[in-house]
Amino acid sequence: MKKENDDGKKSGFKTLLLSVVLSSPGPLILGLGLTVGRSSTQISDFTRRSAELLAIIASFVVYCITNGKKPMEELRKKKIECNSNIFVGIIMCISGISMIILALVSNNEDKGNVIPALAIAFSGVVANTLFWRKYSALYKENGNVILEAQARLYGAKSIVDTCITLSLFVVALFPGKPISYYFDMVGSIMVSAYMIRSGIKTIIQSKNRKKSINFTNF
């Protein structure tokens, strides 16, 4: 049993580390892409990925602390994990709100070259779907709430990247046309709404779990 737990912890650690490594280049590449493209969906995607990278790094650090070799009191461990998940939820909400603002203030000007962002978004659909399945499987195996939050985050990310891919594809196909403007705006709003919904769900669930922990301890 102990060996299975250790293997589960190692698998969780490796998956989170891989998430950090693969997520890190996204904001940088999209940031460079903004020098040639000005799509509101593209800007929204850059904002979203930057915020999500921060959340993933925070989750990785917390996972290392709570599942390290040094023993930690179970109650303290659960509270730290809940706080980490609340932070992830807040980041998701902030990301969604920022995208709505950017979508509403955008105008119907030429969006420039959105191909770099389109390539990143399509890659994200594939990678995030794989991570979502992996985190879901790991959570079922050991019940770690950090992995549960990551499964929800990556599930949202895979759906969001699908919407962004479709939106940017239309923008690239019909540059400067009214249809690309409306698709661009609708894409941003859909992304925003889903991220906010997922973030609120994560926050509420984590707060309820934290209350349950405090009540049990009392």
C-alpha positions as CSV (number, residue, x, y, z in Angstrom):
1,M,0.0,0.0,0.0
2,K,2.8,2.4,0.9
3,K,4.6,1.7,-2.4
4,E,1.3,2.4,-4.3
5,N,1.0,5.7,-2.4
6,D,4.6,6.6,-3.2
7,D,4.1,5.7,-6.8
8,G,1.0,7.9,-6.9
9,K,2.8,10.8,-5.4
10,K,5.7,10.5,-7.9
11,S,3.2,10.3,-10.8
12,G,1.4,13.4,-9.5
13,F,4.7,15.2,-9.1
14,K,5.9,14.3,-12.6
15,T,2.6,15.3,-14.2
16,L,2.5,18.7,-12.4
17,L,6.1,19.3,-13.4
18,L,5.4,18.4,-17.0
19,S,2.4,20.8,-16.8
20,V,4.7,23.7,-15.7
21,V,7.3,22.9,-18.3
22,L,4.8,22.7,-21.2
23,S,2.7,25.7,-20.1
24,S,5.7,28.0,-19.7
25,P,6.5,28.7,-23.4
26,G,2.8,29.5,-24.2
27,P,2.6,33.1,-22.8
28,L,6.0,33.9,-24.3
29,I,5.2,32.7,-27.8
30,L,1.8,34.4,-27.7
31,G,3.4,37.6,-26.4
32,L,5.7,37.6,-29.4
33,G,2.7,36.8,-31.6
34,L,1.0,39.9,-30.4
35,T,3.7,41.9,-32.3
36,V,2.1,40.7,-35.6
37,G,-1.5,40.0,-34.5
38,R,-4.1,42.1,-32.6
39,S,-7.1,39.7,-32.3
40,S,-9.0,40.3,-29.0
41,T,-9.2,36.5,-28.7
42,Q,-5.5,36.3,-29.1
43,I,-4.9,38.9,-26.4
44,S,-7.4,37.2,-24.2
45,D,-5.6,33.9,-24.7
46,F,-2.3,35.5,-23.8
47,T,-3.8,36.9,-20.6
48,R,-5.5,33.5,-19.8
49,R,-2.4,31.4,-20.3
50,S,-0.2,33.8,-18.2
51,A,-2.7,33.6,-15.3
52,E,-3.1,29.8,-15.6
53,L,0.7,29.3,-15.6
54,L,0.8,31.2,-12.3
55,A,-1.9,28.9,-10.9
56,I,-0.2,25.7,-12.2
57,I,3.2,26.8,-10.6
58,A,1.4,27.5,-7.3
59,S,-0.3,24.1,-7.4
60,F,3.0,22.4,-8.1
61,V,4.8,24.1,-5.2
62,V,1.9,23.3,-2.8
63,Y,1.9,19.6,-4.0
64,C,5.7,19.4,-3.4
65,I,5.2,20.8,0.1
66,T,2.3,18.7,1.2
67,N,3.6,15.5,-0.4
68,G,7.2,15.8,0.4
69,K,9.4,13.5,2.5
70,K,8.9,15.6,5.6
71,P,5.8,14.5,7.5
72,M,3.0,17.1,7.7
73,E,-0.1,17.1,10.0
74,E,-3.0,15.9,8.0
75,L,-5.3,18.8,9.0
76,R,-2.7,21.4,8.0
77,K,-2.1,19.6,4.8
78,K,-5.8,19.6,3.8
79,K,-6.2,23.3,4.7
80,I,-3.1,24.2,2.5
81,E,-4.5,22.2,-0.4
82,C,-7.9,23.8,-0.1
83,N,-6.3,27.3,0.0
84,S,-4.3,26.4,-3.1
85,N,-7.4,25.3,-4.9
86,I,-9.2,28.5,-4.0
87,F,-6.3,30.4,-5.5
88,V,-6.6,28.4,-8.7
89,G,-10.3,29.2,-8.8
90,I,-9.6,32.9,-8.2
91,I,-7.0,32.9,-11.0
92,M,-9.6,31.3,-13.4
93,C,-12.2,34.0,-12.5
94,I,-9.6,36.9,-12.9
95,S,-8.6,35.4,-16.3
96,G,-12.2,35.2,-17.4
97,I,-13.1,38.8,-16.3
98,S,-10.0,40.2,-18.0
99,M,-11.0,38.5,-21.3
100,I,-14.5,39.9,-21.2
101,I,-13.1,43.5,-20.7
102,L,-10.7,43.0,-23.6
103,A,-13.4,41.6,-25.8
104,L,-15.8,44.6,-25.1
105,V,-13.1,47.2,-25.8
106,S,-11.9,45.7,-29.0
107,N,-12.8,47.3,-32.4
108,N,-13.3,46.1,-35.9
109,E,-9.8,46.8,-37.1
110,D,-7.5,44.5,-39.0
111,K,-6.3,41.8,-36.6
112,G,-3.0,41.1,-38.3
113,N,-1.4,37.7,-38.4
114,V,-3.1,35.3,-35.9
115,I,-1.5,32.1,-37.3
116,P,1.0,31.8,-34.3
117,A,-1.8,32.1,-31.8
118,L,-3.9,29.6,-33.9
119,A,-1.1,27.1,-33.8
120,I,-0.7,27.5,-30.1
121,A,-4.4,27.1,-29.5
122,F,-4.7,23.9,-31.6
123,S,-1.7,22.4,-29.8
124,G,-3.4,23.3,-26.5
125,V,-6.5,21.4,-27.5
126,V,-4.5,18.2,-27.8
127,A,-2.1,18.7,-24.9
128,N,-4.8,19.9,-22.4
129,T,-7.2,17.1,-23.3
130,L,-4.4,14.6,-22.5
131,F,-3.5,16.4,-19.2
132,W,-7.2,16.5,-18.3
133,R,-7.5,12.7,-18.7
134,K,-4.3,12.1,-16.8
135,Y,-5.2,14.3,-13.9
136,S,-8.7,12.8,-13.7
137,A,-7.1,9.3,-13.6
138,L,-4.6,10.3,-10.9
139,Y,-7.4,11.9,-8.8
140,K,-9.4,8.7,-8.9
141,E,-6.4,6.7,-7.8
142,N,-5.3,8.7,-4.7
143,G,-8.0,11.4,-4.2
144,N,-5.6,14.3,-3.9
145,V,-7.6,17.5,-4.1
146,I,-4.7,19.4,-5.8
147,L,-5.0,16.9,-8.7
148,E,-8.8,17.3,-8.7
149,A,-8.5,21.0,-9.2
150,Q,-5.9,20.5,-12.0
151,A,-8.3,18.0,-13.7
152,R,-11.0,20.7,-13.6
153,L,-8.6,23.4,-14.8
154,Y,-7.4,21.3,-17.7
155,G,-10.9,20.2,-18.6
156,A,-11.8,23.9,-18.9
157,K,-8.6,24.6,-20.8
158,S,-9.3,22.0,-23.4
159,I,-12.8,23.4,-24.1
160,V,-11.5,26.9,-24.0
161,D,-8.7,26.1,-26.5
162,T,-11.3,24.5,-28.8
163,C,-13.4,27.7,-28.8
164,I,-10.2,29.8,-29.4
165,T,-9.1,27.6,-32.2
166,L,-12.4,28.0,-34.0
167,S,-12.5,31.7,-33.4
168,L,-8.9,32.4,-34.6
169,F,-9.5,30.1,-37.6
170,V,-12.4,32.3,-38.8
171,V,-10.3,35.5,-38.1
172,A,-7.5,34.0,-40.2
173,L,-9.9,32.9,-43.0
174,F,-11.7,36.2,-43.2
175,P,-9.2,38.9,-42.2
176,G,-10.8,42.4,-41.7
177,K,-14.3,41.1,-42.4
178,P,-17.3,41.8,-40.0
179,I,-17.8,38.0,-39.5
180,S,-14.3,37.7,-38.1
181,Y,-14.9,40.6,-35.7
182,Y,-18.1,39.0,-34.3
183,F,-16.6,35.5,-34.2
184,D,-13.6,37.0,-32.4
185,M,-15.8,38.8,-29.8
186,V,-18.1,35.8,-29.3
187,G,-15.1,33.5,-28.9
188,S,-13.6,35.7,-26.2
189,I,-17.0,36.0,-24.3
190,M,-17.5,32.2,-24.5
191,V,-14.0,31.6,-23.2
192,S,-14.6,34.1,-20.4
193,A,-17.9,32.7,-19.3
194,Y,-16.6,29.2,-19.1
195,M,-13.5,30.2,-17.2
196,I,-15.5,32.2,-14.7
197,R,-18.0,29.4,-14.2
198,S,-15.3,26.8,-13.7
199,G,-13.4,29.2,-11.3
200,I,-16.5,29.9,-9.2
201,K,-17.3,26.1,-9.0
202,T,-13.7,25.4,-7.8
203,I,-13.8,28.2,-5.2
204,I,-17.2,27.1,-3.8
205,Q,-16.2,23.4,-3.6
206,S,-12.9,24.2,-1.9
207,K,-14.5,26.6,0.6
208,N,-17.1,24.0,1.5
209,R,-14.4,21.4,1.9
210,K,-12.4,23.8,4.1
211,K,-15.5,24.4,6.3
212,S,-16.0,20.7,6.6
213,I,-12.4,20.3,7.8
214,N,-12.8,23.1,10.4
215,F,-16.1,21.7,11.6
216,T,-14.6,18.2,11.9
217,N,-11.7,19.5,13.8
218,F,-14.0,21.5,16.1
